[in-house]
Amino acid sequence: MSHYNVLEEPWIPVIDLDGKRKMLGIMDTLAQAHQIKEISDTVPSYEYGVFRFLCAFLMDVYRPEEWGSIQDLYDRKSFDMGTIQDYIECCKKEGVSFDLFDKKRPFLQTAYNEEYDKNLVSVAALNIAMPSGNNHIHFEHRKEQEQSMTYEEAARGLCALNLFCTAGAQGYPSTINGAPPIYFVYEGANLFESLVYSMVAVEEGGEISYDVPPVIWRNLSDVIPKQTETSISVLYGMLYPCRRVLLYPEEDGTVKKIYLCQGKNFVAYDSWKDPHVSYLYSDKGRSSLKPTMEKEPWRNITTIFSDDVTAPVFIHRVLNENLVDEVFVTAYSIVTNQASYLDMQKSHLKMPRSIAMNETKRDRVQEIIKAVEEMNHALGKSINGCFIAVQQDKSNKVNHRIVSDVQSKFLQQCRDYILQEVFNEMAIVLEKDASACTDKFLDKLGKDCISLFDMVADSFFSSSRELRERQKMRGLLSYKISQARKEEKNE
């Protein structure tokens, strides 16, 4: 019979403050958290899944009543392993097992039940980078039936499974947040700081219970496929079981198959506010911020870094309690289309507190981003217009790729400029001078847009006829850029 104790076995990949990579168990990770820079996995969903698991684990250990309790823990600079060991002993007395292959209570899984666990599927279902079901082979090029995982990989996959589920056929529910949202975590100087400031206190949980029902590994209720639920707790919601899963270990020490089917179906979305998620509000109500192929998270930065209800709970706290001068976060997301996975995204974002807490400065930043989006749209239309006008012997796919590459380059340039130069200057400028700074920033970005158009035009349009069309489209682009600047100036 296989055994794998997640407390002691090395399954969490980390990078320490000296840049050295290590693989640690739960206990060593927490004991050394103040000496670890970050959790680092080649699969972003695994990385966030493990972080969120550790965050929920610590929230259950410490049960901070208010944000001041979290600050007290932060001020200690490291975790008290005696407190954590006491918690583990308490869990064991309740019958909790930290063994992946325990017969009665396998960790982060459900014990075998012949009524529900009838079909074995590929372990690839634990990793969206592997081909399985509707997931096309665009991350990993081995076939589904060829996939296998080590025990440590499978442990990380279990942490991520229920966070990035899509709604599928045959009644498969999506996550507790509906379609997978963008998740955010605090980015501190070390893993200890990141985990502590990403925790949520009892008073920050809103109207829902903090621990009834209890966190998943202390929860005795079975995961019944398609069972509808309307009540939730903060701790249970952190790793809500929308899939029923059980690893099936091989004799060679790997996992190739798992039992996997529908899990619980949480339907009271309005009652759940995820502590690591940003929200949008409209006349139709509240919705979590979702990732798209067309819009990277940084373009929603004024929603994410805000002193109001749109920000994740921990960002709202860090800003309002004046805990840091500049807030850094890591964003994790997976773009989905119904039951298919399209893209994995991980990005690092930041904003000075002096901007996030000032509505005027936030508005000016949003104006810049909106203008950038309009410039980028005009850039694409102008380049594409040149190709159409001169009827160059290129396929539409080639033209589309050229246009898409240029637009991506422009947006990347804008992102770097806004997060560095714009933020650095906007952070210290007086509120009354923010509009003048905005005009200067937009002038620079408009010139960058024209320069990228010229770069492409120099490469593809050189005959006299092509030059005429190029000049016409350049003039149209300049007009659109000026219009974008005027619109933002008038708002």
Salt bridges, closest charged atoms under 4 A:
ASP16 OD2 - LYS22 NZ 3.83
GLU38 OE2 - LYS37 NZ 3.75
ASP41 OD2 - ARG156 NE 2.56
GLU47 OE2 - LYS346 NZ 2.64
ASP60 OD1 - ARG63 NH2 2.72
ASP60 OD2 - ARG218 NH1 3.07
GLU94 OE2 - ARG218 NH2 2.42
ASP99 OD2 - HIS3 ND1 2.77
ASP117 OD1 - ARG244 NE 2.87
GLU140 OE2 - ARG142 NE 2.96
GLU187 OE1 - HIS348 ND1 2.81
GLU204 OE2 - ARG317 NE 2.82
ASP211 OD2 - ARG63 NH1 2.44
ASP222 OD1 - ARG244 NH1 2.88
GLU229 OE2 - LYS264 NZ 3.16
ASP274 OD2 - ARG52 NH2 2.71
ASP307 OD1 - ARG362 NH1 3.35
GLU326 OE2 - LYS350 NZ 3.97
GLU367 OE2 - ARG364 NH2 2.53
GLU373 OE2 - LYS295 NZ 3.79
GLU373 OE2 - ARG299 NE 3.01
ASP416 OD1 - ARG415 NH1 3.66
GLU425 OE2 - LYS440 NZ 2.59
ASP433 OD1 - LYS432 NZ 3.43
ASP439 OD1 - ARG485 NH2 2.95
ASP443 OD2 - LYS447 NZ 3.37
ASP443 OD1 - ARG485 NH1 3.20
ASP448 OD2 - LYS444 NZ 2.63
ASP454 OD1 - ARG474 NE 2.79
ASP458 OD1 - ARG470 NH2 2.63
GLU469 OE1 - LYS472 NZ 3.68
GLU491 OE2 - LYS370 NZ 2.92
